[in-house]
């Protein structure tokens, strides 16, 4: 059974054209037996007047395929196989801290191997969490332990739900993530779309279904169970080992294996781990704003006369510019047909992020427009990046006037160095509201300088990107974790045995798919550390 790649056809090809192309590639005449299925479909829109669909096809043919074609090869085996089974005399259950994508898949594979994991989530069950998150968006009421960052499903639940990644494991372990999502009620197209996404509302039901599967396999969930301490033994010879986790309620849970899938905003947990001497280092991340345009403008700029075509959907983009001041400016987490959302987890701070539903049918496109920074920008050790984020988030809260209203500015005013006093033709989507002002009050000078340089450059790549009325809303600070919790090749902490840093919060993933993949790898590592 061969896989055919790079089959290119015009966007509006007829139904028979694809099979004709398959037969031509394989050298089969019309009478030859052939069955096939689509393994992947993407598009090439570099020429807007001649957009092409690009297919990978899995075919079944009764005879050998022509040799020498680099676009014909074997179908890869992406079947997931568990590397271990739990012993009958399992001494203690592994504990997974965090119910986001990383913790979800670490728990799932551990449950499938019979290890009956205990999942501790500081936030609420996903439907209750959704109510709390909407309370911030609609009424300006923040629940610090239940919001866009904390609760079942993690930060990815309130995002565009992108399910693609450039990591090398995305083909194999990523397939496990996608197939579990489909089995839990996700659309089958995520298995073959080149840029699969799932949207917030569908993620809610999927997370619930995977939780039910974990529980049926012997796993246990405990919500509103915030870990306040990890008990670490100091042994002769300087070795350290996990002995238990302690909850904020005072309860102690004995365990010798802990998966740290805590997410990039678990600041109190970062501080606790740092105080307990767990090895960690500062790492680069980014800071900037969310920028909004009419989705129709982006569709037209990317697809030309094909804008609105049902096979293309809402257009996205990816932009990068290296500014003269040495900073990289780039688009981040682009959300076609979506909205800008309030993503703070702490009182007195404003944080923005982007979200789309599966339909991507809302009026505006939005993306992070962010500037890369490094530990040299916030000297002071592993905790300094977290303090840096808090500083700018507090300034954004003040610039917005309080009550979690975000500061905003029209692009024309931003480029002209003056405060905005009113919105124009683009209505900002952020709730509970946007106060038009000057974003220079809540961003570093080097970020303002780099973004001002980048906007005209991006306008040459996407016509209208620097349109006067495009809205910029601040601040975007949670692009990734500000630190890395160091781990070795066995996935354990460099200086604390039994502690397994994982996912985005530990600095090893960025997005739903890569976090899920890292969770699988760490879950496997936990299992192998137990069975030997």
SULKAUR-V746844 format. One record per residue. N is the residue number from 1. RES is the residue in three letters. SS is DSSP state (H for helix, E for strand, - for the rest). Layout:
n=N res=RES ss=SS
n=N res=RES ss=SS
This chain:
n=1 res=UNK ss=-
n=2 res=UNK ss=E
n=3 res=UNK ss=E
n=4 res=UNK ss=E
n=5 res=UNK ss=E
n=6 res=UNK ss=E
n=7 res=UNK ss=E
n=8 res=UNK ss=E
n=9 res=UNK ss=E
n=10 res=UNK ss=E
n=11 res=UNK ss=-
n=12 res=UNK ss=-
n=13 res=UNK ss=-
n=14 res=UNK ss=-
n=15 res=UNK ss=H
n=16 res=UNK ss=H
n=17 res=UNK ss=H
n=18 res=UNK ss=H
n=19 res=UNK ss=H
n=20 res=UNK ss=H
n=21 res=UNK ss=H
n=22 res=UNK ss=H
n=23 res=UNK ss=H
n=24 res=UNK ss=H
n=25 res=UNK ss=H
n=26 res=UNK ss=H
n=27 res=UNK ss=-
n=28 res=UNK ss=-
n=29 res=UNK ss=-
n=30 res=UNK ss=-
n=31 res=UNK ss=-
n=32 res=UNK ss=-
n=33 res=UNK ss=-
n=34 res=UNK ss=E
n=35 res=UNK ss=E
n=36 res=UNK ss=E
n=37 res=UNK ss=E
n=38 res=UNK ss=E
n=39 res=UNK ss=E
n=40 res=UNK ss=E
n=41 res=UNK ss=E
n=42 res=UNK ss=E
n=43 res=UNK ss=E
n=44 res=UNK ss=E
n=45 res=UNK ss=-
n=46 res=UNK ss=-
n=47 res=UNK ss=-
n=48 res=UNK ss=H
n=49 res=UNK ss=H
n=50 res=UNK ss=H
n=51 res=UNK ss=-
n=52 res=UNK ss=E
n=53 res=UNK ss=E
n=54 res=UNK ss=E
n=55 res=UNK ss=E
n=56 res=UNK ss=E
n=57 res=UNK ss=E
n=58 res=UNK ss=E
n=59 res=UNK ss=E
n=60 res=UNK ss=E
n=61 res=UNK ss=E
n=62 res=UNK ss=-
n=63 res=UNK ss=-
n=64 res=UNK ss=-
n=65 res=UNK ss=-
n=66 res=UNK ss=-
n=67 res=UNK ss=-
n=68 res=UNK ss=-
n=69 res=UNK ss=-
n=70 res=UNK ss=-
n=71 res=UNK ss=-
n=72 res=UNK ss=E
n=73 res=UNK ss=E
n=74 res=UNK ss=E
n=75 res=UNK ss=-
n=76 res=UNK ss=-
n=77 res=UNK ss=-
n=78 res=UNK ss=-
n=79 res=UNK ss=-
n=80 res=UNK ss=-
n=81 res=UNK ss=-
n=82 res=UNK ss=-
n=83 res=UNK ss=-
n=84 res=UNK ss=-
n=85 res=UNK ss=-
n=86 res=UNK ss=-
n=87 res=UNK ss=-
n=88 res=UNK ss=-
n=89 res=UNK ss=-
n=90 res=UNK ss=-
n=91 res=UNK ss=-
n=92 res=UNK ss=-
n=93 res=UNK ss=-
n=94 res=UNK ss=-
n=95 res=UNK ss=E
n=96 res=UNK ss=E
n=97 res=UNK ss=E
n=98 res=UNK ss=-
n=99 res=UNK ss=-
n=100 res=UNK ss=E
n=101 res=UNK ss=H
n=102 res=UNK ss=H
n=103 res=UNK ss=H
n=104 res=UNK ss=H
n=105 res=UNK ss=H
n=106 res=UNK ss=H
n=107 res=UNK ss=H
n=108 res=UNK ss=H
n=109 res=UNK ss=H
n=110 res=UNK ss=H
n=111 res=UNK ss=H
n=112 res=UNK ss=H
n=113 res=UNK ss=-
n=114 res=UNK ss=-
n=115 res=UNK ss=-
n=116 res=UNK ss=-
n=117 res=UNK ss=-
n=118 res=UNK ss=E
n=119 res=UNK ss=E
n=120 res=UNK ss=E
n=121 res=UNK ss=E
n=122 res=UNK ss=-
n=123 res=UNK ss=-
n=124 res=UNK ss=-
n=125 res=UNK ss=-
n=126 res=UNK ss=H
n=127 res=UNK ss=H
n=128 res=UNK ss=H
n=129 res=UNK ss=H
n=130 res=UNK ss=H
n=131 res=UNK ss=H
n=132 res=UNK ss=H
n=133 res=UNK ss=H
n=134 res=UNK ss=H
n=135 res=UNK ss=H
n=136 res=UNK ss=H
n=137 res=UNK ss=H
n=138 res=UNK ss=H
n=139 res=UNK ss=H
n=140 res=UNK ss=-
n=141 res=UNK ss=-
n=142 res=UNK ss=-
n=143 res=UNK ss=-
n=144 res=UNK ss=-
n=145 res=UNK ss=-
n=146 res=UNK ss=-
n=147 res=UNK ss=-
n=148 res=UNK ss=-
n=149 res=UNK ss=-
n=150 res=UNK ss=-
n=151 res=UNK ss=-
n=152 res=UNK ss=-
n=153 res=UNK ss=E
n=154 res=UNK ss=-
n=155 res=UNK ss=H
n=156 res=UNK ss=H
n=157 res=UNK ss=H
n=158 res=UNK ss=H
n=159 res=UNK ss=-
n=160 res=UNK ss=-
n=161 res=UNK ss=-
n=162 res=UNK ss=E
n=163 res=UNK ss=-
n=164 res=UNK ss=-
n=165 res=UNK ss=-
n=166 res=UNK ss=-
n=167 res=UNK ss=-
n=168 res=UNK ss=H
n=169 res=UNK ss=H
n=170 res=UNK ss=H
n=171 res=UNK ss=-
n=172 res=UNK ss=-
n=173 res=UNK ss=H
n=174 res=UNK ss=H
n=175 res=UNK ss=H
n=176 res=UNK ss=H
n=177 res=UNK ss=H
n=178 res=UNK ss=H
n=179 res=UNK ss=H
n=180 res=UNK ss=H
n=181 res=UNK ss=H
n=182 res=UNK ss=H
n=183 res=UNK ss=H
n=184 res=UNK ss=-
n=185 res=UNK ss=-
n=186 res=UNK ss=-
n=187 res=UNK ss=-
n=188 res=UNK ss=H
n=189 res=UNK ss=H
n=190 res=UNK ss=H
n=191 res=UNK ss=H
n=192 res=UNK ss=-
n=193 res=UNK ss=E
n=194 res=UNK ss=-
n=195 res=UNK ss=-
n=196 res=UNK ss=-
n=197 res=UNK ss=E
n=198 res=UNK ss=-
n=199 res=UNK ss=-
n=200 res=UNK ss=H
n=201 res=UNK ss=H
n=202 res=UNK ss=H
n=203 res=UNK ss=H
n=204 res=UNK ss=H
n=205 res=UNK ss=H
n=206 res=UNK ss=H
n=207 res=UNK ss=H
n=208 res=UNK ss=H
n=209 res=UNK ss=H
n=210 res=UNK ss=H
n=211 res=UNK ss=H
n=212 res=UNK ss=H
n=213 res=UNK ss=H
n=214 res=UNK ss=H
n=215 res=UNK ss=H
n=216 res=UNK ss=H
n=217 res=UNK ss=-
n=218 res=UNK ss=-
n=219 res=UNK ss=-
n=220 res=UNK ss=E
n=221 res=UNK ss=E
n=222 res=UNK ss=E
n=223 res=UNK ss=E
n=224 res=UNK ss=-
n=225 res=UNK ss=-
n=226 res=UNK ss=-
n=227 res=UNK ss=E
n=228 res=UNK ss=E
n=229 res=UNK ss=E
n=230 res=UNK ss=E
n=231 res=UNK ss=E
n=232 res=UNK ss=E
n=233 res=UNK ss=E
n=234 res=UNK ss=E
n=235 res=UNK ss=-
n=236 res=UNK ss=-
n=237 res=UNK ss=-
n=238 res=UNK ss=-
n=239 res=UNK ss=-
n=240 res=UNK ss=E
n=241 res=UNK ss=E
n=242 res=UNK ss=E
n=243 res=UNK ss=E
n=244 res=UNK ss=E
n=245 res=UNK ss=E
n=246 res=UNK ss=E
n=247 res=UNK ss=E
n=248 res=UNK ss=-
n=249 res=UNK ss=-
n=250 res=UNK ss=-
n=251 res=UNK ss=-
n=252 res=UNK ss=E
n=253 res=UNK ss=E
n=254 res=UNK ss=E
n=255 res=UNK ss=-
n=256 res=UNK ss=-
n=257 res=UNK ss=-
n=258 res=UNK ss=E
n=259 res=UNK ss=E
n=260 res=UNK ss=E
n=261 res=UNK ss=-
n=262 res=UNK ss=-
n=263 res=UNK ss=-
n=264 res=UNK ss=-
n=265 res=UNK ss=-
n=266 res=UNK ss=-
n=267 res=UNK ss=H
n=268 res=UNK ss=H
n=269 res=UNK ss=H
n=270 res=UNK ss=H
n=271 res=UNK ss=H
n=272 res=UNK ss=H
n=273 res=UNK ss=H
n=274 res=UNK ss=H
n=275 res=UNK ss=H
n=276 res=UNK ss=-
n=277 res=UNK ss=-
n=278 res=UNK ss=-
n=279 res=UNK ss=-
n=280 res=UNK ss=E
n=281 res=UNK ss=E
n=282 res=UNK ss=E
n=283 res=UNK ss=-
n=284 res=UNK ss=-
n=285 res=UNK ss=E
n=286 res=UNK ss=E
n=287 res=UNK ss=E
n=288 res=UNK ss=E
n=289 res=UNK ss=E
n=290 res=UNK ss=E
n=291 res=UNK ss=E
n=292 res=UNK ss=E
n=293 res=UNK ss=E
n=294 res=UNK ss=E
n=295 res=UNK ss=H
n=296 res=UNK ss=H
n=297 res=UNK ss=H
n=298 res=UNK ss=H
n=299 res=UNK ss=H
n=300 res=UNK ss=H
n=301 res=UNK ss=H
n=302 res=UNK ss=H
n=303 res=UNK ss=H
n=304 res=UNK ss=H
n=305 res=UNK ss=H
n=306 res=UNK ss=H
n=307 res=UNK ss=-
n=308 res=UNK ss=-
n=309 res=UNK ss=-
n=310 res=UNK ss=-
n=311 res=UNK ss=-
n=312 res=UNK ss=-
n=313 res=UNK ss=-
n=314 res=UNK ss=-
n=315 res=UNK ss=-
n=316 res=UNK ss=-
n=317 res=UNK ss=-
n=318 res=UNK ss=-
n=319 res=UNK ss=-
n=320 res=UNK ss=E
n=321 res=UNK ss=E
n=322 res=UNK ss=E
n=323 res=UNK ss=-
n=324 res=UNK ss=-
n=325 res=UNK ss=-
n=326 res=UNK ss=-
n=327 res=UNK ss=-
n=328 res=UNK ss=E
n=329 res=UNK ss=E
n=330 res=UNK ss=E
n=331 res=UNK ss=E
n=332 res=UNK ss=E
n=333 res=UNK ss=E
n=334 res=UNK ss=E
n=335 res=UNK ss=E
n=336 res=UNK ss=E
n=337 res=UNK ss=E
n=338 res=UNK ss=E
n=339 res=UNK ss=E
n=340 res=UNK ss=E
n=341 res=UNK ss=E
n=342 res=UNK ss=E
n=343 res=UNK ss=-
n=344 res=UNK ss=-
n=345 res=UNK ss=-
n=346 res=UNK ss=-
n=347 res=UNK ss=-
n=348 res=UNK ss=-
n=349 res=UNK ss=-
n=350 res=UNK ss=-
n=351 res=UNK ss=-
n=352 res=UNK ss=E
n=353 res=UNK ss=E
n=354 res=UNK ss=E
n=355 res=UNK ss=E
n=356 res=UNK ss=-
n=357 res=UNK ss=-
n=358 res=UNK ss=-
n=359 res=UNK ss=-
n=360 res=UNK ss=-
n=361 res=UNK ss=-
n=362 res=UNK ss=-
n=363 res=UNK ss=-
n=364 res=UNK ss=E
n=365 res=UNK ss=E
n=366 res=UNK ss=E
n=367 res=UNK ss=E
n=368 res=UNK ss=E
n=369 res=UNK ss=E
n=370 res=UNK ss=E
n=371 res=UNK ss=E
n=372 res=UNK ss=E
n=373 res=UNK ss=E
n=374 res=UNK ss=-
n=375 res=UNK ss=H
n=376 res=UNK ss=H
n=377 res=UNK ss=H
n=378 res=UNK ss=-
n=379 res=UNK ss=-
n=380 res=UNK ss=-
n=381 res=UNK ss=-
n=382 res=UNK ss=-
n=383 res=UNK ss=-
n=384 res=UNK ss=H
n=385 res=UNK ss=H
n=386 res=UNK ss=H
n=387 res=UNK ss=H
n=388 res=UNK ss=H
n=389 res=UNK ss=H
n=390 res=UNK ss=H
n=391 res=UNK ss=H
n=392 res=UNK ss=H
n=393 res=UNK ss=H
n=394 res=UNK ss=H
n=395 res=UNK ss=H
n=396 res=UNK ss=H
n=397 res=UNK ss=H
n=398 res=UNK ss=H
n=399 res=UNK ss=H
n=400 res=UNK ss=-
n=401 res=UNK ss=-
n=402 res=UNK ss=-
n=403 res=UNK ss=-
n=404 res=UNK ss=-
n=405 res=UNK ss=-
n=406 res=UNK ss=E
n=407 res=UNK ss=E
n=408 res=UNK ss=E
n=409 res=UNK ss=E
n=410 res=UNK ss=E
n=411 res=UNK ss=H
n=412 res=UNK ss=H
n=413 res=UNK ss=H
n=414 res=UNK ss=H
n=415 res=UNK ss=H
n=416 res=UNK ss=H
n=417 res=UNK ss=-
n=418 res=UNK ss=-
n=419 res=UNK ss=-
n=420 res=UNK ss=-
n=421 res=UNK ss=-
n=422 res=UNK ss=-
n=423 res=UNK ss=-
n=424 res=UNK ss=-
n=425 res=UNK ss=-
n=426 res=UNK ss=-
n=427 res=UNK ss=-
n=428 res=UNK ss=-
n=429 res=UNK ss=-
n=430 res=UNK ss=-
n=431 res=UNK ss=-
n=432 res=UNK ss=-
n=433 res=UNK ss=-
n=434 res=UNK ss=E
n=435 res=UNK ss=E
n=436 res=UNK ss=E
n=437 res=UNK ss=-
n=438 res=UNK ss=-
n=439 res=UNK ss=H
n=440 res=UNK ss=H
n=441 res=UNK ss=H
n=442 res=UNK ss=H
n=443 res=UNK ss=-
n=444 res=UNK ss=-
n=445 res=UNK ss=H
n=446 res=UNK ss=H
n=447 res=UNK ss=H
n=448 res=UNK ss=H
n=449 res=UNK ss=H
n=450 res=UNK ss=H
n=451 res=UNK ss=H
n=452 res=UNK ss=H
n=453 res=UNK ss=H
n=454 res=UNK ss=H
n=455 res=UNK ss=H
n=456 res=UNK ss=H
n=457 res=UNK ss=H
n=458 res=UNK ss=H
n=459 res=UNK ss=H
n=460 res=UNK ss=H
n=461 res=UNK ss=H
n=462 res=UNK ss=-
n=463 res=UNK ss=-
n=464 res=UNK ss=-
n=465 res=UNK ss=-
n=466 res=UNK ss=-
n=467 res=UNK ss=-
n=468 res=UNK ss=-
n=469 res=UNK ss=-
n=470 res=UNK ss=-
n=471 res=UNK ss=E
n=472 res=UNK ss=E
n=473 res=UNK ss=E
n=474 res=UNK ss=E
n=475 res=UNK ss=E
n=476 res=UNK ss=E
n=477 res=UNK ss=-
n=478 res=UNK ss=-
n=479 res=UNK ss=-
n=480 res=UNK ss=-
n=481 res=UNK ss=-
n=482 res=UNK ss=-
n=483 res=UNK ss=E
n=484 res=UNK ss=E
n=485 res=UNK ss=E
n=486 res=UNK ss=-
n=487 res=UNK ss=E
n=488 res=UNK ss=-
n=489 res=UNK ss=-
n=490 res=UNK ss=-
n=491 res=UNK ss=-
n=492 res=UNK ss=-
n=493 res=UNK ss=E
n=494 res=UNK ss=-
n=495 res=UNK ss=-
n=496 res=UNK ss=-
n=497 res=UNK ss=E
n=498 res=UNK ss=-
n=499 res=UNK ss=E
n=500 res=UNK ss=E
n=501 res=UNK ss=E
n=502 res=UNK ss=-
n=503 res=UNK ss=-
n=504 res=UNK ss=-
n=505 res=UNK ss=-
n=506 res=UNK ss=-
n=507 res=UNK ss=-
n=508 res=UNK ss=-
n=509 res=UNK ss=-
n=510 res=UNK ss=-
n=511 res=UNK ss=-
n=512 res=UNK ss=H
n=513 res=UNK ss=H
n=514 res=UNK ss=H
n=515 res=UNK ss=H
n=516 res=UNK ss=H
n=517 res=UNK ss=H
n=518 res=UNK ss=H
n=519 res=UNK ss=H
n=520 res=UNK ss=H
n=521 res=UNK ss=H
n=522 res=UNK ss=H
n=523 res=UNK ss=H
n=524 res=UNK ss=H
n=525 res=UNK ss=H
n=526 res=UNK ss=H
n=527 res=UNK ss=H
n=528 res=UNK ss=H
n=529 res=UNK ss=H
n=530 res=UNK ss=H
n=531 res=UNK ss=H
n=532 res=UNK ss=-
